[in-house]
Amino acid sequence: MDEARFQAGVIGLRMGNSHCQGYNAHPHCKLVAICDTDHAILQQRQREYAPVAAYSDFRDLIAHDGVNIISVASPDYFHAEHCIAALRAGKHVLCEKPLTLSLEEARAIIAEVEKGPAKFMIGQVCRYAPGFVLAKRLIDDGMIGELYLVESEYAHNYGSSRGINSWRVDPRREPFIGGGCHAVDLLRWIAGEALTVSAFANHKCLPDWPVNDCSVAIFRFANDVIGKVMVSIGCTRPYTMRSVFYGTAGTIICDNTSADIKICSKRLMQGKLDFATMPVNIANHNVAAEISDFIHGIENNLPIATNIYEGARTVAAAMAAVESAKLGGQPITIAPIQAP
């Protein structure tokens, strides 16, 4: 097989830098084009990844001859415009999370994907973090019995991480969607589809931001599983996505920044209430594995696991939590996203 069978372009070079690295590391792909509106970072990345074409207009990258895979890693509120343009040009698209900030835009991307034939992946990278991958495998193998309660959190202090031109400090970017989608998607992946949600939020840590900086949501998942998601973008603590999975025969505690997961299992511990540790690699943004999976799906015309519908369902669940918080915790039924 030609080692350069796939030629990639990346839009957005901060979040997208790991995509640049991932494409260049893949044996069948080469990074050939990059795009950013910030000329300083555009020139820096052009030097790092030379020879590559560098553009300040995303349309020029999409039109670049030979590019057949595009990563959209621009700020969230540009995702729909960039993804739709790339899909209309027949390019395969890997879009960073969250898919969009509205269901209307999500459905517009779905409509383009369904026209085919290009593949589409949403970058919900927690599904590739080794600790979470191991936790899901243990749960699927019945190691902790039947799930009844799942918890995850997105604890990330944004106080000094406003983003270039303060792109994160935008009333359109609710933290529960923009960052909390990680935790929501993780629980959906492990516990099943989210059906209803009630949520509460407050605003005490980042008073100059236009959005609530802390939210807690209680979800009802399929199979009568309860879920809790906490999102804080002003917390005084290191970044973590600490998650706990309770089953009828055990408990798993894990996150995406630790070198092990903890498990208490009747099967493993022979009835003793104690935790065992299992080592894992730390790869909390394992974009290289994500890209490898995407290219494998394109090469072999296989379904993409983190497809457009998965991305839209996570957005729908997160948006419902935001709506519930605005209504003082009123229960919200999550909008269904139907695949053909």
Secondary structure, DSSP 8 states (H G I E B T S, - for coil): --TTSEEEEEE-SSTTHHHHHHHHHSTTEEEEEEE-S-HHHHHHHHHHT-S-EEESSHHHHHT-TT--EEEE-S-GGGHHHHHHHHHHTT-EEEEESSS-SSHHHHHHHHHHHHH-SS-EEEE-GGGG-HHHHHHHHHHHTTTT-SEEEEEEEEE---TT---GGGTTS-TT--HHHHTTHHHHHHHHHHH--EEEEEEEEE--S-TTSSS-SEEEEEEEEGGGEEEEEEEESS-SS--B--EEEEETTEEEEE-SSSSEEEEEEHHHHTT----EEEE----TT-HHHHHHHHHHHHHTT---SS-HHHHHHHHHHHHHHHHHHHTTS--EE-------
